[in-house]
Amino acid sequence: MLCRFTILLDNTVLIYRGGPDDTYETALLSFGINPDTVLIFYENRSLPQDKRIEEEEVSILLTASRG
């Protein structure tokens, strides 16, 4: 399973390769991103972080500094 994450502020692209039952929370944590500090969007709809990854590409908006 492959999902492409685009960070909206700077258009950074992160590619996640994982298992069929992985969630967005799992993917974000693998990138070192706290899932509680982002909003996840697919086709202008917000997705919950505990949703199983089914989309091929999503956008994420950082709501807090990663520093």
Residue, then its C-alpha position, 0 to 999 in steps of 0.5 A: m500500500l502506497c500513499r502520497f502525503t503533500i504538506l500544504l504550506d511548502n508542498t513537501v511530498l512524503i511517500y508512505r509505504g505500509g500495510p493494508d491496515d495502517t492508519y493515517e496516525t501510523a503513517l504520520l508517526s513514521f514521518g516524525i509528525n505528531p498526528d494531533t498537530v495536523l489536519i488531513f484532507y482528501e478531495n477537500r474533506s477532512l479525514p480522521q487520523d485513525k482512519r485506515i489508509e485507502e486513498e492514494e494521495v492526501s494533503i496535510l496542513l500543519t496546525a503547529s510548529r514541528g520544531 
